[in-house]
């Protein structure tokens, strides 16, 4: 009986990690770097990039978000793209292409 209780506690502790399995921390970091870069490069679309960045962590608690952001994999993914993106020849054009493809679960942005 005690084994089941320990196993149950272990499973509950792993649930947040299982929720993150669909989107690894390195991918979240890389996407966050893209949205942060684009918010600076294309201020007219900042609200759209901020909304897409916020959607990356939908369904997670503030503690889970903090844990993801502190992970080495998240930081590595973020740094990888944060170092490359400033060398883009036409940052606004690149960001406009990125904003045309919403993350899963978000509707496409409307561009008149």
N, C-alpha and C positions, 0 to 999 in steps of 0.2 A: 504494500500500500504506500509506503514511504517513497519507493522508487517512482511510482506514478505521480506523486506530488512534485518530486524533484524534476521529473521529465516534463510535467505540465508547466512548471515555472521556467524551465529552460526554453520550451517552445514559445511561451509568451515573450520572453526576452529576445527571441530571434525574429519575431514578427516584423519589427521595423526593418530589419536587414532584408527580409524576404520581399517587403514592399519596394525596397530600393533595387532589388535584383533586376527589375525591368529596365532600369536606367542606371548604369554604373556611375559611381562618383566621378570618375575621370571624364565621362561624357557630360555630366552635369557641369563640371568645371570648364570644359571646353566651350559648351554652349553659353555659359554665363560670361565667359571672356568675349565671345562674339557679340552678345547683346550689350555688354558694357561698352565695347569699342564702338558699336554702331550708334549707341545713344549719344556718344560724344561726336562722332563723325557726321551724323545726320540729325541735328537737334530738332528739326521739324517733325521727325518720327519718333522722338524720345519716348512718348507715352506708349507707342506700339511696342517698342523694344522692351520697355519696363514691364509691360503686361506679359510679354512672351517669357521674359526672365522669371517673373513671379510664377508663371504656370509650371515651371520646371519642378517646383517644390510643392505643388498642390497636393493636399492630403497628408502632408507631413507636419508634425508638431514643431514648434520653435526649437525644442531640444534636438530633435532629429535633424533639422536643417543645420543647426550649429555643429552637430557631430559630422555631418557630411562635409561641410565647409572646412572643418579642421583636419579632414583625412588627407593623407599624403597623395592619394590617387586624385582627389579633387584638385588639390593645389598643383599637381603635375599637369593635369589637363588644362587648367586655367592658364598656367605659365606658358605652356606650349603654344597656345594660340595668341595669348597676349603679347608674346615676343614676335610673332610672325605678322599679325594683322597690321601694325603700323607701317609695314613696307608695301602695303597694297597701293597700286598705282592710282586707282580711282575708288577711294573708300566709300563715297556716297553711292556710287553705282553698285559696288559689291554689297553694301548693306540693303539697298533696295531689292536686290535679287534675293537676299536672305529673308527679308520681311515678306516676300511673296509666298513663302512656304512656311505656314504656321506649324508650331510643334503639335504633336498629337493631342487631340481633345479641344483644340481651339479652332474657331471658324477662321477662314481666310480674311485678312483685313480688306476693307473696302477702300480702293484708291480711285477717286473720280477722274 
